[in-house]
Amino acid sequence: MTTQIIVAGPRGRMGSEALKMIQEEERFSLVACVDRTVTSETQEQINRLANQEVPLYSDIEKCLQEVNADVLIDLTVSEPGFIHTKAALQHQVRAVVGTSGFSDEQIQELSALAKEQKTGCIIAPNFALGAVLMMQFAKTAAKYFPDVEVIEKHHDKKVDAPSGTAKKTVELIQEERKQKEQGHPEEYETYPGARGANIDGIHVHSMRLPGLVAHQEVVFGSTSQLLTIQHDSFHRESFMEGLKLAVNESEKYEELVYGLEHVMGL
């Protein structure tokens, strides 16, 4: 049985890879796209990326009313991503969301709506399977290494910092690690912000440079040793296996799932 898919954000770097993935997956069918701009030029660009003629909408409500879909894949940014996801759940269309930057309150609202509508919603800070494993390994290491810092590196077009992956990593570490301030007790910053964000004593650093895609190091320190857990995505095709998995597994849920590790059974 074919899964009918709407893609929001089809012209972005992730969105264009998702269109390619859908073409290559026999069980998937692209039925519409949602884009902030609907012109003859954007329509032509999306048709070319999708290798087919695609109904194109700027209004998610109109799209959901007119198109029969099973899943919405949202790969936009936080503000439209929240609107799109909420609308999909209200129409009982499953949502697979790779958008980062949602607030805790927004996650809670979407979670309540998914339960009310009995509709699956998977929000994943990172769809790269290796990145998910990195986060889980970091959680395990935090039981034994409470001194830890996170360094995440992304392309210079990314608007939120730290990344959703870094935030999720910190949350997982917090589950195993008690609050602990690190470094010298009289430490000070000559340049404000030099030590990065501080969450329960965990320092988080964000780097934004052209040439990067998505990279993260979790560095644990202890007596006479360091443990570094690192993941690198060199191309956005690295996220597609996890995205495909989330689409396929979304029908098993009637609630919101935050983090691909739950879908992977970790």
C-alpha positions as CSV (number, residue, x, y, z in Angstrom):
1,M,0.0,0.0,0.0
2,T,1.4,3.4,-1.0
3,T,1.9,6.1,1.6
4,Q,0.7,9.5,0.3
5,I,3.0,12.2,1.4
6,I,3.0,16.0,1.6
7,V,6.3,17.8,1.9
8,A,6.6,21.2,3.5
9,G,9.8,23.0,2.7
10,P,10.6,21.2,-0.6
11,R,13.1,23.7,-1.9
12,G,15.4,23.6,1.1
13,R,18.5,21.4,1.4
14,M,16.7,18.8,3.4
15,G,13.5,19.1,1.5
16,S,15.1,18.5,-1.9
17,E,16.7,15.4,-0.5
18,A,13.4,14.2,0.8
19,L,11.8,14.7,-2.7
20,K,14.6,12.5,-4.1
21,M,14.1,9.9,-1.4
22,I,10.4,9.7,-2.1
23,Q,11.1,9.2,-5.8
24,E,13.3,6.2,-5.0
25,E,11.0,4.6,-2.5
26,E,8.4,2.5,-4.3
27,R,6.0,2.6,-1.3
28,F,5.9,6.4,-1.1
29,S,4.0,8.8,-3.3
30,L,4.3,12.6,-3.3
31,V,0.9,14.1,-3.5
32,A,1.6,17.8,-2.7
33,C,4.1,20.4,-1.5
34,V,3.8,23.4,0.8
35,D,6.1,26.3,0.2
36,R,6.1,29.9,1.5
37,T,6.1,31.1,-2.2
38,V,3.9,29.9,-5.0
39,T,4.9,31.3,-8.4
40,S,5.4,29.8,-11.8
41,E,9.1,29.8,-11.0
42,T,8.8,27.9,-7.7
43,Q,6.3,25.5,-9.2
44,E,8.7,24.7,-12.1
45,Q,11.6,24.3,-9.6
46,I,9.7,21.9,-7.4
47,N,8.4,19.9,-10.4
48,R,12.0,19.5,-11.5
49,L,13.2,18.4,-8.1
50,A,10.3,16.0,-7.7
51,N,10.5,14.7,-11.3
52,Q,6.8,15.1,-11.6
53,E,4.0,17.7,-11.6
54,V,3.2,18.5,-7.9
55,P,0.2,20.4,-6.5
56,L,1.8,23.4,-4.7
57,Y,0.3,25.3,-1.8
58,S,1.3,28.2,0.4
59,D,-1.7,27.6,2.8
60,I,-1.4,24.3,4.8
61,E,-5.1,24.3,5.6
62,K,-6.1,24.5,2.0
63,C,-3.6,21.8,1.1
64,L,-5.0,19.4,3.8
65,Q,-8.6,20.1,2.8
66,E,-7.9,19.4,-0.9
67,V,-5.3,16.6,-0.8
68,N,-5.8,13.1,0.5
69,A,-2.6,12.4,2.4
70,D,-1.3,10.0,5.0
71,V,1.8,11.8,6.2
72,L,3.1,15.4,6.3
73,I,6.9,15.7,6.3
74,D,7.8,19.1,7.6
75,L,11.4,20.3,7.0
76,T,10.9,24.1,7.4
77,V,11.8,26.3,10.4
78,S,10.2,26.5,13.8
79,E,7.4,29.1,13.2
80,P,5.8,27.6,10.1
81,G,6.8,24.1,11.2
82,F,4.6,24.4,14.3
83,I,1.7,25.7,12.3
84,H,2.0,22.9,9.7
85,T,2.3,20.2,12.3
86,K,-0.6,21.4,14.3
87,A,-2.8,21.6,11.2
88,A,-1.8,18.1,10.1
89,L,-2.7,16.6,13.5
90,Q,-6.1,18.5,13.5
91,H,-6.8,16.8,10.1
92,Q,-5.6,13.4,11.5
93,V,-2.7,13.4,9.1
94,R,0.5,11.8,10.6
95,A,3.4,14.2,11.0
96,V,7.1,13.5,10.6
97,V,9.0,16.7,11.6
98,G,12.6,17.5,11.2
99,T,12.2,21.1,12.1
100,S,14.2,22.3,15.2
101,G,13.6,25.2,17.5
102,F,10.2,24.3,19.0
103,S,9.7,25.5,22.5
104,D,8.8,23.1,25.4
105,E,5.3,24.7,25.4
106,Q,4.9,24.0,21.7
107,I,6.0,20.4,22.1
108,Q,3.5,20.0,25.0
109,E,0.7,21.5,22.9
110,L,1.4,19.2,19.9
111,S,1.7,16.2,22.3
112,A,-1.8,16.9,23.8
113,L,-3.2,17.3,20.3
114,A,-1.7,14.1,18.9
115,K,-3.2,12.2,21.8
116,E,-6.6,13.8,21.4
117,Q,-6.6,13.1,17.7
118,K,-5.0,9.6,18.1
119,T,-2.6,10.5,15.4
120,G,1.1,9.7,15.2
121,C,3.6,12.5,15.3
122,I,7.4,12.0,15.2
123,I,9.6,15.0,15.9
124,A,13.3,14.2,15.5
125,P,16.1,16.7,16.2
126,N,18.2,14.5,13.9
127,F,17.3,11.8,11.4
128,A,20.8,10.5,10.9
129,L,20.9,7.1,12.5
130,G,24.5,7.6,13.6
131,A,23.6,10.9,15.3
132,V,20.9,9.1,17.3
133,L,23.4,6.5,18.4
134,M,25.8,9.2,19.4
135,M,23.2,10.7,21.7
136,Q,22.4,7.4,23.3
137,F,26.1,6.6,23.8
138,A,26.5,10.0,25.4
139,K,23.6,9.3,27.8
140,T,25.3,6.0,28.8
141,A,28.7,7.7,29.3
142,A,27.2,10.4,31.5
143,K,26.6,7.8,34.3
144,Y,30.4,7.5,34.7
145,F,31.7,10.8,33.3
146,P,29.9,13.8,34.8
147,D,32.3,16.4,33.4
148,V,31.1,17.0,29.8
149,E,30.9,19.6,27.1
150,V,29.1,19.6,23.8
151,I,30.4,21.2,20.6
152,E,28.0,21.3,17.7
153,K,29.0,22.6,14.2
154,H,26.6,23.5,11.4
155,H,26.4,25.5,8.2
156,D,26.1,29.2,8.3
157,K,22.5,29.2,7.1
158,K,21.2,27.6,10.3
159,V,19.2,30.1,12.3
160,D,18.8,28.4,15.7
161,A,21.6,27.8,18.3
162,P,22.3,25.4,19.8
163,S,21.0,22.8,17.4
164,G,18.1,20.5,18.2
165,T,20.5,17.6,18.4
166,A,22.7,19.4,21.0
167,K,19.6,20.2,23.1
168,K,18.4,16.6,22.9
169,T,21.9,15.4,23.8
170,V,21.9,17.6,26.9
171,E,18.4,16.4,27.9
172,L,19.6,12.8,27.7
173,I,22.7,13.5,29.7
174,Q,20.6,15.2,32.3
175,E,18.7,12.0,32.8
176,E,21.8,10.3,34.0
177,R,23.9,13.2,35.5
178,K,23.2,15.3,38.6
179,Q,23.7,19.1,38.3
180,K,27.4,19.8,38.6
181,E,29.4,23.0,37.9
182,Q,32.5,22.4,35.9
183,G,35.9,24.2,35.6
184,H,37.6,26.4,38.1
185,P,35.3,27.8,40.8
186,E,36.7,31.3,40.2
187,E,36.5,31.0,36.4
188,Y,35.5,34.2,34.5
189,E,35.1,35.1,30.8
190,T,37.3,37.8,29.3
191,Y,34.9,37.7,26.3
192,P,31.3,37.2,27.4
193,G,30.0,33.9,26.2
194,A,33.4,32.4,25.7
195,R,32.4,29.3,27.8
196,G,29.2,28.8,25.8
197,A,25.8,28.1,27.2
198,N,25.6,26.6,30.6
199,I,22.8,24.0,31.3
200,D,23.2,22.4,34.8
201,G,27.0,22.9,34.4
202,I,27.1,21.4,30.9
203,H,28.8,23.8,28.5
204,V,27.4,23.9,25.0
205,H,29.2,25.6,22.1
206,S,27.8,26.3,18.7
207,M,29.9,26.9,15.5
208,R,28.4,28.2,12.2
209,L,30.6,28.2,9.1
210,P,30.2,27.7,5.4
211,G,31.4,24.2,4.4
212,L,29.9,22.5,7.4
213,V,26.7,20.4,7.2
214,A,25.9,18.9,10.7
215,H,28.6,17.8,13.2
216,Q,28.7,17.2,16.9
217,E,31.3,16.2,19.5
218,V,30.4,15.2,23.1
219,V,33.6,15.4,25.1
220,F,33.8,13.7,28.6
221,G,36.7,14.4,30.9
222,S,38.0,12.4,33.9
223,T,41.2,11.7,35.7
224,S,44.0,11.3,33.1
225,Q,41.5,10.4,30.3
226,L,39.1,11.9,27.7
227,L,36.2,10.2,26.0
228,T,35.0,11.8,22.8
229,I,31.8,10.7,21.0
230,Q,31.6,12.3,17.5
231,H,29.2,12.2,14.6
232,D,29.6,13.9,11.2
233,S,27.0,14.3,8.4
234,F,28.8,15.3,5.3
235,H,25.7,15.4,3.1
236,R,22.0,15.6,3.8
237,E,21.4,12.2,2.2
238,S,22.7,10.9,5.6
239,F,19.3,11.9,7.1
240,M,17.1,10.0,4.6
241,E,17.3,6.5,6.1
242,G,16.0,7.9,9.4
243,L,13.4,10.0,7.7
244,K,12.2,6.9,5.7
245,L,12.1,4.9,8.9
246,A,10.0,7.6,10.7
247,V,7.5,7.7,7.9
248,N,7.1,4.0,7.9
249,E,6.8,3.7,11.6
250,S,4.5,6.7,12.2
251,E,1.4,4.6,11.6
252,K,2.1,2.6,14.7
253,Y,1.7,5.6,17.0
254,E,-1.4,7.5,18.2
255,E,0.7,10.1,20.1
256,L,3.7,12.3,19.8
257,V,7.2,10.7,19.9
258,Y,10.1,13.1,20.5
259,G,13.4,11.6,19.3
260,L,14.1,8.9,16.7
261,E,15.7,6.7,19.4
262,H,12.2,5.6,20.5
263,V,11.4,4.6,16.9
264,M,14.6,2.7,16.7
265,G,13.8,0.8,20.0
266,L,16.8,2.2,21.8
